[in-house]
């Protein structure tokens, strides 16, 4: 019987693969649109320890059904300073376990119903009025299309068994030897790297196996390579990000590579165990079933799904004890002296456990606030090209901005109706100081950015350095927490100094006209920064912080006394 290659093979295979990939995309987009921000917040909050990181990675990936999306999300959170490298490594381990749940689901024989449910949820999506229901319908429609696409691929691959040329080529790909197993794994890794989806590769392999084109052991050898190929996406996502983000991608690659090596070494014992386990799920995967007069192997997808689940869980079990070792070695990759610079994106003193104790929480905020000012002061070091200063003003600004948000959020949680009125005033004053500091950091960032991109003559650079020295001298007492004595009207003496520098720029003969414009603009920015420095100093003097803090009572021991460290409102 003549086979119409285009109609019977190419159309259903290409169409089925497209629907399968579209289903994965729809499902991930629908679920992420419903709760991606909550998932990010949950991940940032939950991944505090390696065990919690594995659990968070498993849960979130099990929900969104995309280890690729989960890994890219993790890389982004590391880049933003929300997750540490150590936490990210454990999250990625959990992501590998979470994605196997989807591999188990697509092994279910639900293909014929996929189109039916896909049509129902597509109709709901088109007529739904609220975004919430549209996203729910989109996720469900994607889930249905996954099964229908897989069903189409399986049907399109069946005719290949009647083509001697194809079967002769595939016969060389078998798992009868370690060389064959490795070859199959490498081919699957390449396919996964090209289509950026291990689930799609698993789906293709399931189709080949259930059609009888690949025997079930060879299909499992292909499934092993899918985990290796999926690492390419996280690596690409990290290319233009921070070094720790790149190390997170390297952790993903290393974890999967070691896991694949271990499983390849144990391939034949694992097949024997799987053969025994399959006895509880219907019997031998290599036994065909007649459907419409054709042999099919419905248990092959089940065997692949089970193997994928146990394979990834096994990898986590054997590699989890080495999370700290992973972190230690990966932190050395690409390490330079620049990394000894403090990371200002992560709070150092804000202890959530101290929030109930006003006397502990307030000093923590004040310490972190001085640290934020120290981070802002580094922009002047960047502008002057001092050794040890951060190299990229934009990256440092992202870090200081993240720290300001953390301090502001922590300070706001100190508000409580049972605080005394002076204590509430102190909290409000602290939040205002944090806001002024964020504005100062933004202003200094702009100064550093403009200085770095301009070239100045020796005379111009000398005047610019004098202005920055003046600004640095004003900022230093705030950073060190020195006692601020009563001053003359805000900026009185400094205004005279800036006015002097301004006239020296204007009167300078050697400085070109264009350079004078740039210097005067920078001088104006520095004067505005001085105003913010004065506002911070005034805010500190507006409330007697030491006296109010000393007056706060010790943490309450009695259940009836209310939260620790709070005095009744006046």
C-alpha positions as CSV (number, residue, x, y, z in Angstrom):
1,X,0.0,0.0,0.0
2,X,1.4,3.4,-1.1
3,X,2.0,5.8,1.8
4,X,1.2,9.5,1.2
5,X,4.2,10.9,3.1
6,X,3.0,14.5,3.2
7,X,-0.6,13.7,4.1
8,X,-0.1,10.8,6.4
9,X,3.2,11.7,8.1
10,X,4.4,15.3,7.7
11,X,1.1,17.0,8.3
12,X,0.0,15.2,11.5
13,X,3.6,15.1,12.9
14,X,4.3,18.8,12.3
15,X,0.8,19.8,13.2
16,X,0.8,17.7,16.3
17,X,4.1,19.0,17.4
18,X,3.0,22.6,16.9
19,X,-0.2,22.0,18.9
20,X,1.8,20.3,21.6
21,X,4.1,23.3,21.9
22,X,1.3,25.7,21.7
23,X,-0.5,23.8,24.4
24,X,2.6,24.1,26.6
25,X,2.8,27.8,25.9
26,X,-1.0,28.4,26.6
27,X,-0.9,26.4,29.8
28,X,2.2,28.2,31.1
29,X,0.9,31.7,30.1
30,X,-2.5,31.1,31.6
31,X,-1.2,29.9,34.9
32,X,1.5,32.5,35.2
33,X,-0.9,35.3,34.3
34,X,-3.1,34.1,37.2
35,X,-0.4,34.0,39.8
36,X,3.1,34.7,38.6
37,X,3.7,37.6,41.0
38,X,2.4,35.5,43.9
39,X,4.7,32.7,42.8
40,X,7.7,35.0,42.6
41,X,6.9,36.4,46.1
42,X,6.4,32.8,47.4
43,X,9.7,31.7,45.9
44,X,11.6,34.7,47.3
45,X,10.0,34.0,50.8
46,X,10.1,30.3,50.8
47,X,13.6,29.4,49.4
48,X,15.4,30.4,52.6
49,X,17.0,27.0,53.1
50,X,18.0,24.2,50.7
51,X,15.1,22.0,51.8
52,X,12.6,24.8,51.4
53,X,14.2,25.7,48.1
54,X,13.7,22.2,46.7
55,X,10.1,22.2,47.9
56,X,9.3,25.6,46.5
57,X,10.9,24.7,43.1
58,X,8.9,21.4,43.0
59,X,5.6,23.1,43.9
60,X,5.8,26.0,41.5
61,X,7.2,24.0,38.6
62,X,4.5,21.4,39.2
63,X,1.9,24.1,38.9
64,X,3.2,26.0,35.9
65,X,4.6,22.8,34.2
66,X,7.6,24.5,32.7
67,X,11.1,23.9,34.2
68,X,12.4,26.3,31.6
69,X,10.2,29.1,32.8
70,X,11.0,28.2,36.4
71,X,14.7,28.2,35.8
72,X,14.6,31.5,33.9
73,X,12.6,33.0,36.8
74,X,15.2,31.8,39.2
75,X,18.0,33.2,37.2
76,X,16.2,36.6,37.1
77,X,15.6,36.6,40.9
78,X,19.3,35.8,41.5
79,X,20.2,38.7,39.2
80,X,17.9,41.0,41.2
81,X,19.5,39.9,44.4
82,X,16.3,38.4,45.8
83,X,17.7,34.8,45.8
84,X,21.2,33.7,46.8
85,X,23.2,31.3,44.7
86,X,22.8,28.6,47.4
87,X,19.0,29.0,47.4
88,X,18.8,29.0,43.6
89,X,20.7,25.7,43.4
90,X,18.1,24.0,45.5
91,X,15.2,25.6,43.7
92,X,16.6,24.3,40.4
93,X,16.8,20.8,41.9
94,X,13.1,21.1,42.8
95,X,12.2,22.4,39.4
96,X,13.6,19.2,37.8
97,X,11.3,17.1,40.1
98,X,8.3,19.4,39.4
99,X,8.5,19.1,35.7
100,X,8.3,15.3,35.8
101,X,4.8,15.6,37.1
102,X,3.8,16.9,33.6
103,X,5.7,14.0,32.0
104,X,3.6,11.6,34.0
105,X,0.4,13.5,33.0
106,X,1.0,13.5,29.3
107,X,1.5,9.7,29.5
108,X,-2.2,9.4,30.2
109,X,-4.3,8.1,27.3
110,X,-6.4,11.2,26.9
111,X,-5.5,12.2,23.3
112,X,-8.9,11.7,21.6
113,X,-10.5,13.9,24.3
114,X,-8.0,16.7,23.8
115,X,-9.7,18.2,20.8
116,X,-13.1,18.0,22.5
117,X,-12.0,19.8,25.7
118,X,-9.8,22.2,23.7
119,X,-12.9,23.3,21.8
120,X,-14.9,23.8,25.0
121,X,-12.2,25.9,26.7
122,X,-11.5,27.9,23.5
123,X,-15.1,28.8,23.5
124,X,-15.0,29.9,27.1
125,X,-11.9,31.9,26.4
126,X,-13.5,33.8,23.5
127,X,-16.7,34.7,25.4
128,X,-15.4,35.1,29.0
129,X,-15.6,38.7,30.2
130,X,-13.1,38.7,33.1
131,X,-9.3,38.3,32.7
132,X,-9.4,35.7,35.5
133,X,-11.7,33.4,33.6
134,X,-9.9,34.0,30.3
135,X,-6.6,32.9,31.9
136,X,-8.2,29.9,33.5
137,X,-9.7,28.9,30.1
138,X,-6.3,29.5,28.4
139,X,-4.5,27.2,30.8
140,X,-7.1,24.5,30.4
141,X,-7.2,24.8,26.7
142,X,-3.4,24.5,26.6
143,X,-3.6,21.4,28.8
144,X,-6.1,19.8,26.3
145,X,-4.0,20.7,23.3
146,X,-1.0,19.0,24.8
147,X,-2.9,15.7,24.7
148,X,-4.4,16.3,21.2
149,X,-1.1,17.3,19.8
150,X,0.6,14.2,21.2
151,X,-2.2,12.0,19.8
152,X,-1.7,13.6,16.3
153,X,2.1,13.0,16.5
154,X,1.6,9.4,17.5
155,X,-0.8,8.8,14.6
156,X,1.5,10.5,12.1
157,X,4.5,8.4,13.2
158,X,2.8,5.0,12.8
159,X,3.2,4.8,9.0
160,X,7.0,5.1,9.4
161,X,7.0,1.4,10.5
162,X,6.0,0.5,7.0
163,X,9.0,2.3,5.5
164,X,12.1,0.1,5.3
165,X,14.5,3.0,4.8
166,X,13.3,4.7,8.0
167,X,13.3,1.5,10.1
168,X,16.8,0.7,8.8
169,X,18.1,4.1,10.0
170,X,16.4,3.9,13.4
171,X,17.5,0.3,13.9
172,X,21.0,1.7,14.4
173,X,19.7,3.7,17.4
174,X,19.1,1.2,20.1
175,X,19.9,0.8,23.8
176,X,21.5,-2.6,23.5
177,X,24.9,-1.1,24.4
178,X,26.3,1.8,26.4
179,X,27.4,3.4,23.2
180,X,23.9,3.2,21.8
181,X,22.4,4.6,25.1
182,X,24.8,7.6,25.0
183,X,24.1,8.3,21.3
184,X,20.4,8.3,21.9
185,X,20.8,10.7,24.9
186,X,23.0,13.1,22.9
187,X,20.5,13.2,20.0
188,X,17.7,13.9,22.4
189,X,19.8,16.6,24.1
190,X,20.3,18.3,20.7
191,X,16.6,18.2,19.8
192,X,15.7,19.6,23.2
193,X,18.3,22.4,22.8
194,X,16.8,23.3,19.4
195,X,13.1,23.4,20.5
196,X,13.8,24.6,24.1
197,X,11.4,22.2,25.7
198,X,12.2,18.9,27.4
199,X,8.4,18.2,27.6
200,X,8.1,18.4,23.8
201,X,11.1,16.0,23.4
202,X,9.5,13.6,25.9
203,X,6.2,13.9,23.9
204,X,8.0,13.0,20.6
205,X,9.7,10.1,22.2
206,X,6.4,8.8,23.7
207,X,4.9,9.0,20.2
208,X,7.8,7.1,18.7
209,X,7.6,4.5,21.4
210,X,3.8,4.0,21.4
211,X,3.9,3.7,17.6
212,X,6.5,0.9,17.9
213,X,9.1,2.7,15.9
214,X,11.4,2.8,19.0
215,X,11.5,-0.1,21.4
216,X,10.7,1.1,25.0
217,X,14.2,0.8,26.3
218,X,15.6,3.0,23.5
219,X,12.8,5.5,24.0
220,X,13.9,5.8,27.7
221,X,17.5,6.4,26.6
222,X,16.2,9.3,24.5
223,X,14.2,10.6,27.4
224,X,17.4,10.8,29.5
225,X,18.9,13.3,27.0
226,X,16.0,15.7,27.3
227,X,17.0,16.8,30.8
228,X,20.5,17.7,29.4
229,X,19.3,19.7,26.4
230,X,16.9,21.8,28.5
231,X,19.8,23.5,30.3
232,X,20.6,25.6,27.1
233,X,17.6,27.9,27.8
234,X,18.8,29.0,31.3
235,X,22.3,29.5,29.9
236,X,21.0,31.8,27.1
237,X,18.8,33.7,29.6
238,X,21.8,34.4,31.8
239,X,24.2,35.7,29.2
240,X,23.6,39.4,29.8
241,X,23.0,39.1,33.5
242,X,25.1,39.2,36.7
243,X,27.8,36.7,37.5
244,X,25.6,35.0,40.2
245,X,22.8,34.7,37.6
246,X,25.3,33.0,35.2
247,X,26.4,30.7,38.1
248,X,22.8,29.8,38.6
249,X,22.6,28.7,35.0
250,X,25.9,26.8,35.4
251,X,24.3,25.1,38.5
252,X,21.4,23.9,36.3
253,X,23.8,22.6,33.7
254,X,26.1,20.9,36.3
255,X,23.2,19.3,38.2
256,X,21.6,17.9,35.1
257,X,24.9,16.8,33.6
258,X,26.0,14.9,36.7
259,X,22.5,13.4,37.0
260,X,22.6,12.1,33.4
261,X,26.0,10.6,33.9
262,X,24.9,8.8,37.0
263,X,21.7,7.4,35.4
264,X,23.6,6.4,32.2
265,X,26.0,4.4,34.4
266,X,23.1,2.7,36.1
267,X,21.0,2.4,33.0
268,X,20.6,-1.3,32.8
269,X,20.0,-1.9,36.5
270,X,17.4,1.0,36.3
271,X,15.7,-0.8,33.4
272,X,15.4,-4.0,35.4
273,X,13.8,-2.1,38.3
274,X,11.5,-0.3,35.9
275,X,10.4,-3.6,34.4
276,X,9.5,-4.8,37.9
277,X,7.6,-1.6,38.7
278,X,5.7,-1.7,35.4
279,X,4.2,-5.0,36.6
280,X,2.0,-2.8,38.9
281,X,1.0,-0.5,36.0
282,X,-0.2,-3.0,33.4
283,X,2.7,-5.3,32.5
284,X,5.5,-5.4,29.9
285,X,5.8,-2.1,27.9
286,X,7.1,-4.1,25.0
287,X,3.9,-6.1,24.6
288,X,1.7,-4.7,21.8
289,X,-2.0,-4.1,21.7
290,X,-4.1,-4.3,18.6
291,X,-6.1,-1.2,17.8
292,X,-7.9,-0.9,14.4
293,X,-5.8,-3.7,13.2
294,X,-2.5,-2.1,14.0
295,X,0.0,-2.8,16.8
296,X,0.4,-0.1,19.4
297,X,2.4,0.1,22.6
298,X,0.2,2.1,25.1
299,X,2.4,1.2,28.1
300,X,5.6,2.8,26.6
301,X,4.5,6.4,27.5
302,X,3.7,5.2,31.0
303,X,7.1,3.6,31.4
304,X,8.8,6.9,30.1
305,X,6.7,9.0,32.5
306,X,7.6,6.8,35.5
307,X,11.3,6.7,34.6
308,X,11.4,10.4,34.2
309,X,9.8,10.9,37.7
310,X,12.1,8.5,39.5
311,X,15.2,9.6,37.5
312,X,14.8,13.2,38.7
313,X,13.9,12.4,42.3
314,X,16.9,10.0,42.4
315,X,19.2,12.8,41.2
316,X,17.9,15.2,43.9
317,X,18.4,12.6,46.6
318,X,22.0,11.9,45.6
319,X,23.0,15.5,44.9
320,X,21.1,17.4,47.6
321,X,23.8,16.8,50.3
322,X,26.3,18.6,48.0
323,X,24.4,21.9,47.7
324,X,27.0,23.7,49.7
325,X,29.8,22.1,47.7
326,X,28.0,23.3,44.5
327,X,27.8,26.8,45.8
328,X,31.5,26.9,47.0
329,X,32.9,25.8,43.6
330,X,30.4,27.8,41.4
331,X,31.1,30.9,43.4
332,X,34.7,30.7,42.2
333,X,33.7,30.6,38.5
334,X,34.7,33.9,36.9
335,X,35.4,35.4,40.3
336,X,37.3,38.8,40.3
337,X,38.2,41.4,42.9
338,X,35.0,43.2,42.0
339,X,33.0,40.6,43.8
340,X,34.5,41.5,47.1
341,X,32.5,44.7,46.9
342,X,29.5,44.5,49.2
343,X,26.1,43.5,47.6
344,X,23.8,46.3,48.5
345,X,20.7,44.7,47.0
346,X,20.3,42.4,50.1
347,X,19.5,43.8,53.6
348,X,22.0,42.8,56.2
349,X,20.3,44.0,59.4
350,X,16.6,43.7,58.8
351,X,15.5,40.7,60.9
352,X,11.8,39.9,60.4
353,X,11.9,38.1,63.8
354,X,12.6,41.4,65.5
355,X,9.5,43.2,64.1
356,X,7.5,42.5,67.2
357,X,10.1,44.2,69.4
358,X,10.3,47.9,68.7
359,X,13.5,48.3,70.6
360,X,15.3,45.8,68.4
361,X,13.6,46.6,65.1
362,X,14.3,50.4,65.2
363,X,18.1,50.1,65.5
364,X,18.0,47.5,62.7
365,X,16.3,50.0,60.4
366,X,18.7,52.8,61.4
367,X,21.7,50.6,60.7
368,X,20.3,49.5,57.3
369,X,19.5,53.1,56.5
370,X,23.1,54.2,57.1
371,X,24.2,51.2,55.0
372,X,21.9,52.5,52.2
373,X,23.6,55.9,52.5
374,X,27.0,54.2,52.2
375,X,25.8,52.5,49.1
376,X,24.6,55.9,47.7
377,X,28.0,57.4,48.5
378,X,29.7,54.8,46.3
379,X,28.3,56.6,43.3
380,X,30.9,59.4,44.0
381,X,33.6,56.7,44.1
382,X,32.4,55.4,40.7
383,X,32.5,59.0,39.3
384,X,36.0,59.5,40.6
385,X,37.2,56.0,39.3
386,X,38.4,55.0,42.7
387,X,39.8,51.4,43.0
388,X,37.3,49.0,44.5
389,X,34.2,51.0,43.4
390,X,31.4,49.2,41.5
391,X,32.1,49.2,37.8
392,X,28.6,49.7,36.5
393,X,26.5,52.6,37.8
394,X,23.3,51.1,36.5
395,X,23.8,47.7,38.3
396,X,24.7,49.4,41.5
397,X,21.7,51.7,41.2
398,X,19.4,48.6,40.9
399,X,21.0,47.2,44.1
400,X,20.5,50.4,46.1
401,X,17.0,50.8,44.8
402,X,16.1,47.2,45.9
403,X,17.6,47.9,49.3
404,X,15.5,51.1,49.7
405,X,12.3,49.2,48.9
406,X,13.2,46.6,51.5
407,X,13.9,49.2,54.2
408,X,10.7,51.1,53.4
409,X,8.6,47.9,53.5
410,X,10.2,46.8,56.8
411,X,9.7,50.2,58.4
412,X,6.1,50.4,57.4
413,X,5.5,47.1,59.3
414,X,6.5,48.9,62.6
415,X,3.3,50.9,62.6
416,X,0.9,49.6,65.2
417,X,-2.1,51.3,66.9
418,X,-0.6,50.4,70.3
419,X,2.6,52.5,69.7
420,X,2.7,55.7,71.5
421,X,2.3,58.9,69.4
422,X,6.0,59.8,69.6
423,X,6.9,56.3,68.6
424,X,4.6,56.5,65.5
425,X,6.2,59.9,64.7
426,X,9.6,58.2,64.9
427,X,8.5,55.5,62.5
428,X,7.1,58.1,60.1
429,X,10.3,60.1,60.3
430,X,12.3,57.0,59.5
431,X,10.2,56.2,56.4
432,X,10.6,59.8,55.2
433,X,14.4,59.6,55.6
434,X,14.4,56.4,53.6
435,X,12.5,58.1,50.8
436,X,14.9,61.1,50.8
437,X,17.8,58.6,50.7
438,X,16.3,56.8,47.7
439,X,16.0,60.2,45.9
440,X,19.6,61.1,46.9
441,X,20.8,57.7,45.5
442,X,19.0,58.4,42.3
443,X,20.6,61.8,42.0
444,X,24.1,60.5,42.7
445,X,23.5,57.7,40.2
446,X,22.7,60.3,37.5
447,X,25.9,62.3,38.4
448,X,28.1,59.1,38.2
449,X,26.5,58.0,35.0
450,X,27.1,61.4,33.3
451,X,30.6,61.7,34.6
452,X,31.5,58.2,33.3
453,X,30.3,59.0,29.8
454,X,32.0,62.4,29.5
455,X,35.6,63.3,29.0
456,X,37.0,66.4,30.8
457,X,40.1,68.4,30.5
458,X,42.6,68.5,33.3
459,X,41.3,71.9,34.5
460,X,37.6,70.7,34.2
461,X,38.4,67.4,36.1
462,X,40.1,69.4,38.9
463,X,37.0,71.6,39.4
464,X,34.7,68.6,39.1
465,X,36.8,66.7,41.8
466,X,36.5,69.7,44.1
467,X,32.8,69.8,43.8
468,X,32.5,66.0,44.4
469,X,34.8,66.3,47.4
470,X,32.5,69.0,48.8
471,X,29.5,66.7,48.3
472,X,31.3,63.7,49.9
473,X,32.2,65.8,52.9
474,X,28.5,66.6,53.4
475,X,27.5,63.0,53.1
476,X,30.1,61.4,55.3
477,X,28.5,62.5,58.7
478,X,25.2,60.9,57.6
479,X,26.9,57.6,56.7
480,X,29.0,57.4,59.9
481,X,26.1,58.5,62.1
482,X,28.1,61.3,63.7
483,X,26.3,63.8,66.0
484,X,24.7,66.5,63.9
485,X,25.0,69.8,65.8
486,X,22.8,72.8,65.0
487,X,23.8,74.3,61.7
488,X,23.5,77.6,59.9
489,X,20.6,77.8,57.4
490,X,20.6,74.8,55.1
491,X,23.5,74.7,52.8
492,X,24.7,78.2,53.7
493,X,28.5,77.6,53.7
494,X,28.3,75.0,51.0
495,X,26.3,77.2,48.7
496,X,29.2,79.7,48.9
497,X,31.6,76.9,47.9
498,X,29.5,75.8,45.0
499,X,29.1,79.4,43.9
500,X,32.9,79.8,43.9
501,X,33.3,76.6,41.8
502,X,30.6,77.8,39.5
503,X,32.4,81.1,38.8
504,X,35.8,79.3,38.4
505,X,34.2,77.2,35.7
506,X,32.7,80.2,33.9
507,X,35.9,82.2,34.1
508,X,38.2,79.4,33.1
509,X,39.9,80.0,29.7
510,X,41.3,76.5,29.1
511,X,37.9,74.8,29.5
512,X,36.0,74.6,26.1
513,X,32.5,76.0,26.0
514,X,30.8,72.5,25.6
515,X,32.7,71.2,28.6
516,X,31.6,74.2,30.6
517,X,28.0,73.4,29.9
518,X,28.5,69.8,31.0
519,X,30.3,70.9,34.2
520,X,27.6,73.5,35.1
521,X,24.9,70.9,34.6
522,X,26.7,68.5,36.9
523,X,27.2,71.2,39.5
524,X,23.5,71.9,39.4
525,X,22.8,68.2,40.1
526,X,25.3,68.2,43.0
527,X,23.5,71.2,44.5
528,X,20.2,69.4,44.3
529,X,21.9,66.4,46.0
530,X,23.1,68.8,48.8
531,X,19.5,69.8,49.3
532,X,18.5,66.1,49.8
533,X,21.5,65.6,52.2
534,X,20.2,68.6,54.2
535,X,16.7,67.2,54.2
536,X,18.0,63.9,55.6
537,X,20.0,65.7,58.3
538,X,17.0,67.8,59.2
539,X,14.7,64.8,59.4
540,X,17.1,63.1,61.9
541,X,17.0,66.2,64.1
542,X,13.3,66.6,63.9
543,X,12.7,63.8,66.4
544,X,14.8,62.8,69.5
545,X,15.4,59.3,68.3
546,X,17.7,58.2,71.1
547,X,15.3,59.4,73.8
548,X,12.2,57.7,72.3
549,X,14.1,54.5,71.7
550,X,15.4,54.5,75.3
551,X,11.8,55.1,76.6
552,X,10.4,52.1,74.8
553,X,9.6,49.3,77.2
554,X,11.3,45.9,77.2
555,X,9.5,43.1,75.2
556,X,6.3,42.0,77.0
557,X,6.4,38.6,78.7
558,X,2.7,38.6,79.7
559,X,0.2,37.5,77.1
560,X,-2.1,40.3,78.2
561,X,0.5,43.0,77.6
562,X,0.2,43.0,73.8
563,X,3.0,42.7,71.2
564,X,6.5,43.0,72.6
565,X,8.0,46.4,72.8
566,X,4.7,48.3,72.3
567,X,3.4,50.9,74.7
568,X,-0.3,51.7,74.8
569,X,-1.3,54.6,72.6
570,X,-1.8,57.9,74.3
